[in-house]
Amino acid sequence: MLTYLTPRKLALYAGILFCFFMLESPIIMWANQIEPMLFGMPFFFLWNLFWWFALTALFLVAYLTNWGSPTKRPTAQ
């Protein structure tokens, strides 16, 4: 099972878990207390948009690299 975990797959797992953590952890309460308006939007709204965009981009990279499929091993003929 561990032979299927390539460095790329581990990096994708780590990035996805980090993005989920930034969206769902208590850190989001800290982001909610910051008052500046960026591009006419509250910081909290931009915080959520940024992490959702990052998470979506990681899922796109994962999909395009077939990260859930096991790596193919050459077969001897």
C-alpha positions in Angstrom: 0.0 0.0 0.0 2.8 2.4 0.8 4.5 1.9 -2.5 1.6 3.8 -4.1 2.4 7.0 -2.1 4.7 9.0 -4.4 6.1 12.4 -3.3 3.6 14.1 -5.5 0.7 12.3 -3.9 2.0 13.1 -0.4 2.4 16.8 -1.4 -1.2 16.8 -2.7 -2.5 15.2 0.5 -0.6 17.6 2.7 -1.8 20.6 0.7 -5.4 19.6 0.8 -5.3 18.8 4.5 -3.6 22.2 5.1 -6.3 24.1 3.1 -9.1 22.3 5.0 -7.4 23.1 8.3 -7.2 26.8 7.4 -10.9 26.8 6.5 -12.2 24.8 9.4 -9.9 25.5 12.3 -10.2 28.1 15.1 -7.8 30.3 13.1 -10.9 31.3 11.1 -12.1 33.1 14.3 -9.0 35.2 14.3 -9.5 36.1 10.6 -13.1 37.2 11.5 -11.8 39.8 13.9 -9.6 41.7 11.4 -11.4 44.8 10.2 -9.8 45.9 6.9 -11.8 46.0 3.7 -10.0 44.5 0.7 -11.5 45.1 -2.7 -14.6 46.4 -1.0 -15.1 43.0 0.8 -14.5 42.2 4.5 -11.3 40.3 5.2 -13.2 37.3 6.5 -14.9 36.9 3.1 -11.6 37.2 1.2 -10.0 34.7 3.6 -12.7 32.1 2.7 -12.5 32.8 -1.0 -8.7 32.5 -1.0 -8.6 29.1 0.8 -11.5 27.7 -1.3 -9.7 28.8 -4.5 -6.5 27.2 -3.3 -8.3 24.0 -2.4 -10.1 23.9 -5.7 -6.8 24.4 -7.5 -5.2 21.5 -5.6 -8.2 19.2 -6.4 -7.8 20.2 -10.1 -4.1 19.3 -10.0 -5.0 16.0 -8.3 -7.6 15.2 -10.9 -5.3 15.9 -13.8 -2.5 13.8 -12.4 -4.7 10.8 -11.5 -3.7 10.9 -7.9 -6.2 8.2 -6.8 -5.0 5.6 -9.3 -2.2 3.3 -8.3 1.0 3.7 -10.2 1.4 1.2 -13.0 4.2 -1.2 -12.7 6.0 -2.5 -15.8 5.0 -6.1 -16.4 7.4 -8.7 -17.7 6.4 -10.4 -20.9 
